[in-house]
Amino acid sequence: MRTASTLVLPLLLLGAPLSGWAQATQPMTVSQKNPAGREEFNVLTTDTQTKQGAYRHYGGRKGNVLLAEGFYAAGQKDSLWTEYFDLSSQPKAKGRYHSGQKVDEWEYYTPEGTLATRYDHTTNQLLFRSPSKWPNKLVIRPLSKDVVITEPPIALAGNDALARSVGMSVRYPVMALRNRVGGEVCVAFTIDSNGNTSNHRVVRGIGYGCDEEALRAVQSLNAEWIPASANGQPVASECEMPVVFAVR
């Protein structure tokens, strides 16, 4: 279990806007259920709906693993933020926010702690991407027939992390196990020109509850996407992701 270091908060506050020091705050803790967790933060005494200052989010199976830490200024994410994997206790992503938006270079990591992607959110430039062990599993198509995709959409966490997340989320349906049904379910979804996903659906299934479970697992992915591009311009695309059920 990871516990927050007493050194993190002072270092974090060094990057805080000076205007935050002039405003009185009070601490708050918000507990969560399903999944278990809690948020610890400060709010303005004059407006208890506005977060101001250091922020920590805990989760995991028992709700006591640090998942994210950062800073709020006037109710918006600001300064340095770090997100963590709930199982490996490794940094998942780290970088800076300004007025609620990611800015400058962000680094995204694998659960093993190696760098997966480095992306500049100010210039919208991909600076580094590690080779994927799962490069050809995603099928990408343009949403419009008149568009030719020159660069596919990219998951900032990396394709391998997507595959791992889906694999850990999927639960083999009892009906499929009883009937020893296995195979591949293909889930499709849209990635728009801003990197937002929608319209999740099963385009090839095997039944016995596997289709519904695959759809649930892919829909629950909390992935951040760089949209596909056509000659340097962001465009919408369709992505097909396979989910394999194997009886052992």
N, C-alpha and C positions, 0 to 999 in steps of 0.2 A: 504494500500500500504506500502511496506517495503522500507525504505531508508537505504543506507549503513551507518554504524556507523563510526564516525571519529576515533574511537578507534581501528577498525579492521585493518586498513592499517599498523600502526606502529607495532602492535603485529605480523602481518603477516610477515613483513619484518625482524623481529628478527630471523626467521627461514630461511632467504634467504642465499644462498651461498655468501661468502665474495667476491668472484671473481666478482660478479655482481656490486659491488660498484665502481670498478676501470674503468668501461666502461660507457661512456657518452650515455645517452638515450634521446629520445624525445617522448612526449605523442601523441597518436593517438586515434581517435574515428571512428568506422566503423558502419554506420547505416544499418539496415536490413529491408526488406519488405517481407510480406507474409511468415511467420508471422513478425509482427513489433518487432523491438528490436534494440539493439546496443551493441557493444563491446568497452570497454575502456581499453587501455593497453599502454605500452611503447615499443619502438623499439630502436635498436642500431642506433646511428647516422651514423655509418659507414656501416650499412646494414639494411635498413628499412624493410626488409622481415623477420628479426629475432626479435621475441618478447623477451623482457628482463624486468623483474620486475613484479609489481602487475598487476593483470588482473581482470576485472569484466565483466559479461555478463548480460544484462537486456533483458527481454521479457515480456510474459504475453499478455493479450488482448490489452493493450495500449502500450506495449513495454517499460514500466517503472518499472517493478518488477525485483528485483535482483534474478537471477537464478543460478549464479555460481560466485565464487570468489576464486582466488588462486594466483599462482606465476609462472612465466616463467624464466628459466635460459638457455641461449643460444638456445632459440627457442623451448625448451621442457618443459612440465609441471614439476614442482618441488615443494617440500615443501608441506605445508598444503593447502588442497582444501576443499571447502564446496559447495555442490549443494543444491538448494532449490526447493520445489514445487511451481508452479506458482499460485495456487489458495489458498492453506492453509497457505502460508508464513512460513512453517515449514522446517527445514533441511531435505533434502532427502537422502544425503549421505555425509560423511566426512572422510577424511583420508589423507595420504601423498603420493606424487609422488616422484620418483627419476628418472631423465633422461627420462621422458615421460612414465614411467611405474608405476602402483600402487604398493606400497610396504607396508609391515607391516599390522597392523589391520585397517580395514575399518568398519564403522558402517553404516547401511542402515535403514531408518526409514519409518514408515507409515505416511500418510498425517495427522494423528491425533497426531503425535509426539512420538509414542511409537517405541521402537527398534524392527525391523523386523529381521535383520540378522547381525551377526558380522563375518567377514571373514578375515583370514590372507592371503594376496596376496603374501607374501614372501614364506610361507611354504605350501600354497594351502590347508589350513585347515579351515573347517567350525567350528567356535567356539560357535555360538549360532544361533538358528532359532526359532522364536516364532510360536506357534501353528496357523495353518491356518483355517479360516472358510470355505475355498474353496479347501480342500485338495484332493478330489477325482474327480475333474472335468477334469483334464488333463490326457489324455491317452498316456502312454509312451511305445514305442516299440524299440527294437534294430534295427539299420540299417542293420546289418548283421545277418543272421539266425544262424550263428555259435557262436554268442555272447549271454551271459546271463547277463543282467544288474543286478548288486547287489545294486547300489545306483542310483536313478533317477536324471536327471538334476534338478538344483535348480536355480530359478530366485532370484538374490540377493535382489531385492526389495520386494520379497514375492509374493506368488500366489494371495493373496487378492489385492495387488496393481496392478497386471496384470489385474484382473477382473475389477477393478475400472477404469483403464485407457481405456480399451476397451469400457466399458459402457459409459464413458464420450465422447469418440470419435465417436461412432456410431450415425448416423443420419438415422432415419426411412425413407426408400424410399417412395416417394409419391405414386408410383404405388401400392406398398404393402399396404399402408394405405387405398387407395381408394377401394381396393379389400378385405380389412380386412384379409390380409394374415399374419400369424405369425408362429413361430416355431423356431427350432434350426438349425443353420448353423454350420458345423464343418470344421474348417480350420486346415490343417496339414502343418508342416514345419520341416526342418532338423536342428538339433543342432549338429555341428561337435565336434570333440574331443578337440577343443580349445574354445568351447562355442559360436562360430559364427553361426548365423541362415541364412537359405537360402531355396530355393525351396518351397515357400509358395503357397498353392493351396487349393481349396475347394474340400473336399472329400464327403461331404453330404450337399446338399442345398435345398432351398425351392423356389427359383426363385423370380420374381417380383422385381429384383434389390437388394434383400437382400444378395445374394451370393457375389456380387461385393463389397457391402458396408462392409460386414464382413471381406472379404479378405483385403480390404484397411485398416481397423482398426487394424487388427492383424499385417499386414506388417509395420504399422507406430509405433508399440511398440518399444521404445528405451530401451529394457531390456538387462541387462547383466546376462549371464548364467554361472553357474558352470556346466561343461559337466557331462553327466552320466558316471558311472564307472563300470567296471567289475573286481572284485577282486582287487580294488585299482588302476586300470589303466583307464585313461580317454578314453571313446569310443563315437562314433557318435550314435545318436538316432533320432527317429521320435517322434514328439509331436503333438497331436491332441487337439485343443482348441475349446470349444463350444462358440458360440455367439447366444444369445437368442433374438428374436424379439417377443414382446408381444403387441397385440392390446388391448388398454384399453378404 
